[in-house]
Amino acid sequence: MPTPTFDDSSARGSERAEPQRIEPLDGPGDRADDPSPTSRVAVALVFALIAAAAAVAAPLVGVVRSVDGSPVGSGAASAAVVAVALPILVAVAAAVGAATRRMEFAAALLAGYGAVALGITLLDIALLSDPIDANRLELFRPLSAAMLDSTIGAQILLVGHAASVLAGVAGWSAVHRAGLGDGYGHSVYSEHVGRASAGRVGSLLGALLGAFGVLAAVAAFSSLYRSEDPVVIVTAIVESPVFVAVGSGVVGVAALVVVASALASLSPLVASGASVGAGLGVLGFAGVGLLAGLSTGARVSAGLGAYLGTAAGIGLLVCGAALAPVAAARDRRALQRAQEREAGARRARGVAGPGATRWHAAAGSAGVLAGALFVVGSLLPILETDSGTAVPQILATRVVLVAGFVMILGSVPLMFSEFASAARPFVALFWLGAVSAAASVLQSVVLAEDVDGVDTGIGALAVIAGVVVAAVTGLLALFAGSAERDDVDTSADVSTDGVVLGAGLLGAALLAIGLALPLYRGSDVTAATVTEFPWGWDTWGQMVLAVGIVVAALVAARARAARGTVLLAAAAVAGIVHLASWPLTSARATDPVMGPAVLPLVVGIVVLGVAAALSARRADR
């Protein structure tokens, strides 16, 4: 066998190779092989903008009219606003993603939303064939059995849905094109390159995303509404008109397929975009239905599918938004562990130790359980009555439902070590906001039980259990904070930031004033206030929250920048949830008017937001 040698022809001038001209990669002959998805994303964005414009135009034009000229009721305003806002939000988010060169995310976002929009398109074909049975209560409310005919607004609405579907097709094409390029699914840890997103984000987040996908499918096959109205007829999905039944089924299957594709994707950025898009699509289906069911009025209410679908949509949205950051954090940790194993170095100080991790997990689990109890309790009967006695309606359960969802969303990050330390201050404060909301329900139960034939229902018991578990969550979050400090260098003196302290205390004081005053007044009843004695459970709950917010403002000024920011943000969120009880519960009063608490609450929330921003700008200690 001849001995291999290196070619030294370059050293001999007479045998030097002739220079060859290489065609530029962007030449006309190579553009077909260019893996850049930019042009396809641009096409998808055009379709998304058309969909957004159609969503705005259709309700303004009107989608139906009665054949005999009789009036047709207007749709639920809050649901209509959300239905219009979602396509606009999708288009804006995709445009921002493209502008910041996150082409994969923008394309996957449009693809995930477009897949679910296919089912909604089929649903709305019923507006052309049989409008009265379409049950689009965010667009119109039939007042009689008079025949309805679709207008050009219905056609505009369908064009918008079709544009969303085409944007999704172009988005999937762009994702496929991006997958042919170098750097697709990049990771700082080489062992994770080419690995499915499900493996890169961890089993817990992957399982949560899959569970929300299954929940979305279950919700799609459940009715969005319950009706005792002879005009608004709600049947089981399998017994509904063909386009309603098929469209609902496609929504559920599409959400499930998008989630499965996201978990199998090699790029966490694509998985994140697709999941967020699917979540927004499911909210456009079930979330809009939930608001319409709650706002339509007597004899029509939201059904199980609306509640399940809204929970699934929010879950897909939150988990999808967390996918890419979690994958990046896990990649960095894997690389760090590999380097430490190679160098024989100890684990860097500052990463939460095993003790803090266990406390975080315990607090997160308790917080999720508390939130679930609040949500379930608000949906179950709060009171039970004897046969023939009307069940009093407890409107405060609406606020508990909102607080329960926020509690769940705030507690889930505690289960991930990458985000636990940052999220822990939120749960450490917001559990007081959830308890304050639940206290209003408990006060209603106390008053209702004075009526003969009225007893405590299973929903009230669930809310009471939620209060207990929420208190445990707050205690566990306190222990977790103590464990975190074991991993922090406390040798340096910690000073108080005067600007953050001043802004935080001002916002907290304004919020405390708002919590002490009534949100609304009516001719027969007034919201909870400290000026009426003896104080009820609702007033005590608001005062405990006020004290907690003031303490949080004091602590935030001396806390590390990131922790202080989250703590102040949690105080603002608690104020927003309390402020939401004005539109959600004021219907219990006759001729309700805005109370003196609204102005200080709004200003206090804004000031706390400014304080949180000031805290975030501090140099982290």
Buried (B, 14 or more C-beta within 10 A) or exposed (E): EEEEEEEEEEEEEEEEEEEEEEEEEEEEEEEEEBEBBBEBBBBBBBBBBBBBBBBBBBBEEBBBBBEEEBEBBEBBEBBBBBBBBBBBBBBEBBBEBBEEEBBBBBBBBBBBBBBBBBBBBBBBBBBBEBBBBBBBBBBBBBBBEBEBEBBEBBBBBBBBBBBBBBBBBBBBBBBBBBBEEEEBBBBEBEEBBEBBBBEBBBEEBBEBBBBBBBBBBBBBBBBBBBBEBEBBBBBEBEEBBEBBBBBBBBBBBBBBBBBBBBBEBBBBBBBBBBBBBBBBBBBBBBBBBBBBBBBBEEEBBBBBBBBBBBBBBBBBBBBBBBBBBBBBBBBBBBBBEEEEEEEEEEEEEEEBBEBBBBBBBBBBBBBBBBBBBBBBBBBBBBBBBEEEEEEBEBBBBBBBBBBBBBBBBBBBBBBBBBBBBBBBBBBBBBBBBBBBBBBBBBBBBEBBEEEEEBEBBEBBBBBBBBBEBBBBBBBBBBBBBEBBEEBEEEEEEEEEBEEBBBBBBBBBBBBBBBBBBBBBBBEEEBBBBBEEEEBBBBBBBBBBBBEBBBBBBBBBBBBBBBBBBBBBBBBBBBBBBBBBBBEBBBEBBEEBEEBBBBBBBBBBBBBBBBBBBBBBEBEEB
